[in-house]
């Protein structure tokens, strides 16, 4: 799940409302690949209409494929549309998006953050250290991930001072269940159990995880893609993206509207905002790196998510060393690694056939495991490619192929034929029907799919009568 994917699922009215929001427009622009951004910048200072012939000339012959891909993506996002004029076909840029893009290019987003002249903002508290912001975001987000792994662990709690804004806060178990990451287990020791989607969610990068949770959060607010709640979705999503585009500037809670206060409290519960009280008692919200991840989009989101230092070393003998004390990271490693030793700051394990096939059988792909190990590689391991030894990556893929190499199919076995001629004719008839699974002339055995049993039985009955064997 990504921002561009989310936008492609929206209805027409929702897109219209979002294109009129500055932060949503900028975040969508940042999430696009370079060729698509290049096309939009060329369109920004035109009348909004450019002939298709002129657009085609923007790329050299060897780069026509990249330009065509960018145009298809922009058309799918409804940023560009085609129209026929007397002078020929033209591409038309969405006017609301063009206006927002021009405004941001000329004035920047800082103009949107200036309070009205009559407003008197309280003094902002000193910015918390970057380590405190990262630690708070890590604790809150890991609490959510740990609740996915172990339903009995407590979900992230609403920070003190925000109960008046959001009551009991986000119903995290319901949110995760709605996203299909966990299912409720009645009568079990744990309240929920992880699903196949939940396993894949744990191995995904932070950017994908965040958007998966935010998408379900917006759906819970009544702004699911394709619904009629366009303006409400636009306000909520624009505010969420604003958190990550403020370049770390705090916002006073008193300045926000009612709906924004509730959303801000919920995002603080998920680790995107750190609440801090000013000397006068006013509450300010400081965006964490998770907010930057949410609004980063594409490579920017991946770069923002890459702030955490890697901790995993994989050796060619399938040994895994993980320098971590995080319960979440240890639980994720246990999905596909047999833990041999658990030290105060080091996990020593082995990728075995049993541990790998257990993970693969739960719905995790071999490439997802390899990608996870590469993404979280220790700096020393990352400096010496290949990060994951080829023998380990290839073996994981081979184990995955073994799980799908054999399949079960209902079949019917025929034996004890009255004569060799009857057997030969039965085999020939099964081959003619395309139903011959296997045959053994020495033992006169014939196997066909169970669905052909009625046809074979009727054929054998008629053939026995013809041969006088009935």
Secondary structure, 3 states (H helix, E strand, C coil): CCHHHHHHCCCHHHHHHHHCCHHHHHHHHHHCCHHHHHHHHHHHCCCCEEEHHHHHCCCCHHHHHHHHHHHHHHHHCCCEEEEEECCEEEEEECHHHHHHHHHHHHHCHHHHHCCCCCCCCCCCCCCCCHHHHHHHHHHHHHHHHHHHHCCCCCCCCCCCCCHHHHCCCCCHHHHHHHCCCEEECCCCCCCEEECHHHHHHHHCCHHHHHHHHHHHHHHHCCCCCCCCCHHHHHHHHHHHHHHHCCCCCCEEHHHCCHHHHHHHHHHHHHCCEEEEECCCCCEEEEECHHHHHHHHCHHHHHHHHCCCCCCEEECCCCEEEECCCCHHHHHHHCCCCEEEEEECCEEEEECCHHHHHHHHHCCCCHHHHHHHHHHCECHHHHCCCCCCCHHHHHHHHHHHHHHHHCCCCCEEEECCCCCHHHHHHHHHHHHHHCCEEEEECCCCEEEEEHHHHHHHHHHHHHHHHHHCCC
